[in-house]
Amino acid sequence: MKAVVYEKFGGPIGIATIPDPTPHDDGAVIRVQASGICRSDWHGWQGHDPDIATFPHVPGHELAGTVEAVGKAVRNWKPGERVTIPFVSGCGSCPECRSGNQQVCDHQYQPGFSGWGSFAEFVAIRYADTNLVRLPDEVDFVTAASLGCRFGTSFRAVVAQGALRRDEWISIHGCGGVGLSAIMIAAAMGARVIAIDIDDAVLALAASLGAEVVINAASVADVVARIHETTGRGAHVSIDALGSVATCTESILCLRKGGRHVQVGLLVGKDVSPRIPMTAVVANELRILGSHGVQAHKYSELLAMIVDGALDPRRIVGKTVALEDAPAELMGMGKFGNTGITVIDRF
């Protein structure tokens, strides 16, 4: 099969012909019809994820396609079915999985990190019965591929971890794929959304997707003060969708008393251990929460919102590309400024 391959962290990325995968006993092989290109894939290429331990490596973790083959222990799936999968595949048997929290499984499998990923014609996944998600006919493959890391992660961050309610204020720091997804979900829930970024074009898109207020952090002297002025007492929920010391700190400090901060963006390099403004956390009884993906059994709620028309993920798909274009797209993920999600849909 054709695939995107690299041989070392930060090294050249190219197209190569590699062996077709075969399914594990508990797994499946998916014929990839669409795969999102995510900044997490760029982090993996840069060596920021310890799960990537052997080379050559194939990136890609946001996928949709059709079942090509299943392992002998798989009971619920057969070739030809249209599917997607969360980027974290839970084992189904550890304490976290048994409690319904497969997104933090003790033995999780992540395509594109734990093993070869979906920047390829085929991808093998583990734990098929626990993690494969059947796609409604109304949801196309490109839409489904955009859900895996961006919409799925945002859905859990906003709905479960942030516990957002109608008419509450939510501030979203960073309007990349995760941030824009969170804006759409929060707006669909009837919340009042503040979008923060440094790019006017991205902020215009955020406004079109439901942000009531937009703030350009490059031109506003004090983002925290502006949010408190806008909301009266501060945001009820705030999400750092970017991942930096500045956005993490501002997200916490912009909250009202009893507010909820949700950290979604990965902090790496010099920002990996940010100094938390703990005085404000204690004095204002703030809640600090992480959010890591979403469980397969929660996809039905997200897919229902899409089928019903409450959400349209295609609105933030910036472009679709061929597999041959993916190496350049992936290497370019180190620079911010891309508007929307890029999806591979031609293999």
C-alpha positions as CSV (number, residue, x, y, z in Angstrom):
1,M,0.0,0.0,0.0
2,K,1.0,3.7,-0.4
3,A,1.6,5.6,2.8
4,V,3.2,8.7,4.3
5,V,6.4,7.5,6.1
6,Y,9.2,9.1,8.1
7,E,12.3,7.4,9.5
8,K,13.3,9.7,12.3
9,F,11.9,12.5,14.4
10,G,12.0,15.8,12.5
11,G,13.4,13.9,9.5
12,P,12.2,13.8,5.9
13,I,8.6,12.8,5.2
14,G,7.7,11.0,2.0
15,I,5.4,8.6,0.2
16,A,6.5,5.0,0.2
17,T,5.1,1.6,-0.6
18,I,4.9,-0.6,2.5
19,P,3.2,-3.9,3.4
20,D,-0.5,-4.0,3.7
21,P,-1.6,-4.5,7.4
22,T,-3.3,-7.6,8.7
23,P,-5.8,-7.5,11.6
24,H,-5.0,-8.5,15.2
25,D,-7.3,-11.1,16.6
26,D,-9.3,-8.3,18.4
27,G,-8.8,-5.7,15.6
28,A,-9.7,-4.7,12.2
29,V,-8.2,-3.3,9.0
30,I,-9.9,-0.2,7.7
31,R,-9.7,1.0,4.0
32,V,-9.1,4.7,4.6
33,Q,-11.5,7.0,2.7
34,A,-10.5,10.2,4.6
35,S,-7.9,11.2,7.2
36,G,-7.6,14.5,8.9
37,I,-4.2,16.2,9.2
38,C,-3.8,17.3,12.8
39,R,-1.2,19.3,14.8
40,S,-0.9,16.2,17.0
41,D,0.6,14.4,14.0
42,W,3.1,17.2,13.8
43,H,3.9,16.8,17.5
44,G,4.5,13.1,16.9
45,W,6.9,13.8,14.0
46,Q,8.8,16.2,16.2
47,G,9.3,13.6,18.9
48,H,6.8,15.0,21.5
49,D,4.9,11.7,21.9
50,P,6.6,8.8,23.7
51,D,4.2,6.3,22.1
52,I,6.1,6.6,18.8
53,A,9.1,4.3,19.5
54,T,9.9,2.5,16.3
55,F,10.7,3.4,12.7
56,P,9.7,3.7,10.0
57,H,6.5,5.3,11.1
58,V,3.2,6.2,9.5
59,P,1.3,9.1,11.1
60,G,-2.5,9.8,11.1
61,H,-5.2,9.3,13.7
62,E,-8.4,11.0,12.4
63,L,-9.9,8.5,10.1
64,A,-13.0,7.2,8.4
65,G,-13.5,4.4,5.9
66,T,-14.8,1.0,5.4
67,V,-14.0,-2.3,7.2
68,E,-11.7,-4.3,5.0
69,A,-11.0,-7.3,7.3
70,V,-11.6,-8.3,10.9
71,G,-9.7,-10.5,13.4
72,K,-11.0,-13.9,14.5
73,A,-12.2,-12.6,17.9
74,V,-14.2,-9.7,16.5
75,R,-18.0,-10.2,16.8
76,N,-19.7,-7.0,15.9
77,W,-18.2,-5.9,12.6
78,K,-17.9,-7.3,9.1
79,P,-16.2,-6.1,5.8
80,G,-17.9,-3.3,3.9
81,E,-19.3,-1.4,6.9
82,R,-18.8,2.4,7.1
83,V,-17.0,3.4,10.2
84,T,-14.9,5.9,12.1
85,I,-13.0,5.6,15.4
86,P,-11.9,7.8,18.3
87,F,-8.2,8.5,18.3
88,V,-7.9,6.7,21.6
89,S,-8.9,3.0,21.4
90,G,-9.7,1.6,24.8
91,C,-8.9,-2.0,25.6
92,G,-12.4,-2.6,27.1
93,S,-11.2,-4.5,30.1
94,C,-9.2,-2.2,32.4
95,P,-10.9,-0.3,35.3
96,E,-11.2,2.9,33.2
97,C,-12.8,1.1,30.3
98,R,-15.2,-0.7,32.6
99,S,-16.2,2.6,34.1
100,G,-17.0,4.0,30.6
101,N,-13.9,6.1,30.3
102,Q,-12.1,4.5,27.4
103,Q,-10.5,7.8,26.5
104,V,-8.1,7.4,29.4
105,C,-7.7,3.6,29.1
106,D,-4.7,2.1,30.9
107,H,-3.7,0.1,27.8
108,Q,-5.0,2.4,25.0
109,Y,-4.1,2.0,21.4
110,Q,-3.7,5.1,19.2
111,P,-3.3,4.7,15.5
112,G,-0.5,7.0,14.3
113,F,1.2,6.8,17.7
114,S,1.1,3.3,19.2
115,G,1.2,1.9,15.7
116,W,1.1,2.9,12.1
117,G,-1.6,5.4,11.3
118,S,-4.1,6.4,8.7
119,F,-2.0,8.5,6.2
120,A,-2.2,5.3,4.1
121,E,-4.5,3.3,2.0
122,F,-5.2,0.9,4.9
123,V,-4.8,1.1,8.7
124,A,-5.0,-1.6,11.3
125,I,-6.7,-0.7,14.6
126,R,-7.0,-2.6,17.9
127,Y,-10.0,-3.4,20.1
128,A,-12.5,-3.2,17.2
129,D,-15.6,-4.3,19.1
130,T,-15.1,-1.6,21.8
131,N,-14.1,1.3,19.6
132,L,-15.4,1.2,16.0
133,V,-18.3,3.6,15.4
134,R,-20.9,3.0,12.7
135,L,-21.5,6.0,10.5
136,P,-25.0,7.1,9.6
137,D,-25.6,7.3,5.8
138,E,-26.0,11.1,6.2
139,V,-22.4,11.6,7.4
140,D,-19.8,11.5,4.7
141,F,-16.2,10.3,5.2
142,V,-14.6,13.7,5.2
143,T,-17.0,14.9,7.9
144,A,-16.4,11.8,9.9
145,A,-12.6,12.2,9.7
146,S,-12.9,15.7,11.0
147,L,-14.5,14.4,14.2
148,G,-11.8,12.1,15.6
149,C,-9.4,14.6,17.3
150,R,-11.0,18.0,16.8
151,F,-14.8,17.7,17.2
152,G,-14.6,14.6,19.4
153,T,-12.1,16.2,21.8
154,S,-14.0,19.5,21.8
155,F,-17.3,17.7,22.4
156,R,-16.0,16.1,25.6
157,A,-14.2,19.3,26.7
158,V,-17.3,21.4,26.3
159,V,-20.1,19.0,27.3
160,A,-18.6,16.6,29.8
161,Q,-15.6,18.3,31.4
162,G,-16.8,21.9,31.1
163,A,-20.4,21.0,31.9
164,L,-21.5,24.0,29.8
165,R,-25.1,25.1,30.2
166,R,-27.3,27.3,28.0
167,D,-26.7,31.0,28.4
168,E,-23.4,30.5,30.2
169,W,-20.3,32.4,29.0
170,I,-17.5,30.3,27.5
171,S,-14.2,31.7,26.4
172,I,-12.2,29.7,23.9
173,H,-8.5,30.5,23.6
174,G,-7.1,29.6,20.2
175,C,-9.2,29.1,17.1
176,G,-7.6,26.2,15.3
177,G,-9.5,23.0,14.6
178,V,-10.2,22.3,18.2
179,G,-11.2,25.8,19.1
180,L,-13.5,26.3,16.1
181,S,-15.1,22.9,16.8
182,A,-15.7,24.0,20.4
183,I,-17.2,27.3,19.3
184,M,-19.7,25.4,17.1
185,I,-20.6,23.0,19.8
186,A,-21.0,25.7,22.5
187,A,-23.1,27.9,20.2
188,A,-25.3,24.9,19.3
189,M,-25.9,24.4,23.0
190,G,-27.1,28.0,23.4
191,A,-24.1,29.3,25.2
192,R,-22.5,32.7,24.8
193,V,-19.2,32.3,23.1
194,I,-16.0,34.5,23.3
195,A,-13.3,33.5,20.8
196,I,-9.7,34.6,21.3
197,D,-7.0,34.4,18.6
198,I,-4.3,36.6,17.0
199,D,-5.6,36.3,13.4
200,D,-8.4,38.5,12.2
201,A,-9.4,36.1,9.4
202,V,-9.7,33.2,11.8
203,L,-11.7,35.4,14.2
204,A,-14.1,36.3,11.4
205,L,-14.6,32.6,10.8
206,A,-15.2,32.1,14.5
207,A,-17.9,34.8,14.4
208,S,-19.6,33.1,11.5
209,L,-19.6,29.9,13.4
210,G,-21.3,31.3,16.5
211,A,-18.9,33.4,18.5
212,E,-20.8,36.3,20.0
213,V,-17.6,38.2,20.9
214,V,-14.1,38.0,19.2
215,I,-10.9,39.3,20.8
216,N,-7.6,39.7,18.9
217,A,-5.0,39.0,21.6
218,A,-2.3,40.6,19.5
219,S,-4.1,44.0,19.6
220,V,-5.8,43.9,23.0
221,A,-3.6,44.9,25.9
222,D,-5.3,42.8,28.6
223,V,-7.4,39.8,27.3
224,V,-8.4,38.8,30.8
225,A,-9.7,42.3,31.6
226,R,-11.6,42.4,28.3
227,I,-13.4,39.1,29.1
228,H,-14.3,40.3,32.6
229,E,-15.7,43.5,31.2
230,T,-17.7,41.7,28.5
231,T,-19.2,39.1,30.8
232,G,-19.6,41.2,34.0
233,R,-18.1,38.6,36.3
234,G,-15.9,36.4,34.1
235,A,-16.5,33.3,32.0
236,H,-18.3,30.3,33.5
237,V,-16.1,28.0,31.4
238,S,-12.9,28.6,29.6
239,I,-10.9,26.3,27.3
240,D,-7.3,26.5,26.3
241,A,-7.5,25.0,22.8
242,L,-4.0,26.1,21.9
243,G,-1.6,25.1,24.6
244,S,0.9,27.7,25.8
245,V,1.7,29.4,29.1
246,A,0.0,32.5,28.0
247,T,-3.3,30.9,26.9
248,C,-3.4,28.5,29.8
249,T,-2.9,31.4,32.3
250,E,-5.4,33.7,30.6
251,S,-8.0,30.9,30.4
252,I,-7.8,30.4,34.2
253,L,-7.7,34.1,35.1
254,C,-10.7,35.0,32.9
255,L,-13.0,32.8,35.0
256,R,-15.6,34.0,37.4
257,K,-15.8,32.5,40.9
258,G,-16.5,28.8,40.7
259,G,-15.6,28.7,37.0
260,R,-14.2,25.7,35.1
261,H,-11.0,25.7,33.1
262,V,-10.5,22.9,30.6
263,Q,-7.0,22.2,29.2
264,V,-7.1,20.7,25.8
265,G,-4.1,22.1,23.9
266,L,-0.9,20.2,24.5
267,L,1.9,22.2,26.2
268,V,5.4,21.2,24.9
269,G,9.0,22.5,25.0
270,K,9.5,25.4,27.3
271,D,5.8,25.5,28.0
272,V,5.4,21.9,29.2
273,S,5.1,22.8,32.9
274,P,3.3,26.1,33.1
275,R,3.1,28.0,36.4
276,I,-0.6,27.9,37.4
277,P,-2.0,31.0,39.0
278,M,-2.9,29.0,42.1
279,T,-3.9,32.0,44.3
280,A,-6.8,32.7,41.9
281,V,-7.7,29.0,41.8
282,V,-7.9,28.7,45.6
283,A,-9.5,32.1,46.3
284,N,-12.1,31.8,43.6
285,E,-12.7,28.0,44.0
286,L,-11.9,27.4,40.3
287,R,-11.9,23.9,38.8
288,I,-9.0,22.8,36.6
289,L,-9.8,19.9,34.3
290,G,-8.0,18.1,31.5
291,S,-9.7,16.6,28.5
292,H,-8.4,13.8,26.3
293,G,-10.5,12.6,23.4
294,V,-13.9,11.1,23.6
295,Q,-15.3,7.6,24.1
296,A,-16.7,5.7,21.2
297,H,-20.0,5.2,23.0
298,K,-20.5,9.0,23.1
299,Y,-20.2,9.4,19.4
300,S,-24.0,8.7,19.0
301,E,-24.7,12.1,20.7
302,L,-22.3,14.0,18.4
303,L,-23.5,12.2,15.3
304,A,-27.1,12.9,16.2
305,M,-26.3,16.6,16.3
306,I,-24.8,16.4,12.8
307,V,-27.7,14.4,11.3
308,D,-30.2,16.8,12.9
309,G,-28.4,19.8,11.4
310,A,-27.3,21.4,14.7
311,L,-23.7,20.9,13.8
312,D,-22.0,21.0,10.3
313,P,-18.3,20.1,10.7
314,R,-17.8,20.6,7.0
315,R,-17.9,24.3,7.7
316,I,-14.4,24.2,9.2
317,V,-12.9,21.9,6.6
318,G,-10.5,24.3,5.0
319,K,-9.4,22.0,2.2
320,T,-9.1,18.4,1.0
321,V,-5.9,17.1,-0.4
322,A,-4.4,13.9,-2.0
323,L,-2.2,11.6,0.0
324,E,0.8,12.8,-2.1
325,D,0.2,16.3,-0.6
326,A,0.2,15.2,3.0
327,P,4.0,15.3,3.7
328,A,4.1,19.0,2.9
329,E,0.9,19.7,4.8
330,L,2.2,17.9,7.9
331,M,5.5,19.7,7.9
332,G,3.7,23.0,7.6
333,M,1.6,22.3,10.8
334,G,4.5,23.8,12.8
335,K,3.3,27.2,11.7
336,F,0.0,28.6,13.0
337,G,-2.2,30.5,10.6
338,N,-4.0,27.7,8.8
339,T,-7.7,28.3,8.7
340,G,-9.8,25.2,9.3
341,I,-9.1,21.5,9.0
342,T,-7.2,19.8,6.2
343,V,-8.4,16.3,5.2
344,I,-6.8,13.7,2.9
345,D,-9.6,12.3,0.8
346,R,-7.8,10.9,-2.3
347,F,-5.5,7.9,-1.9
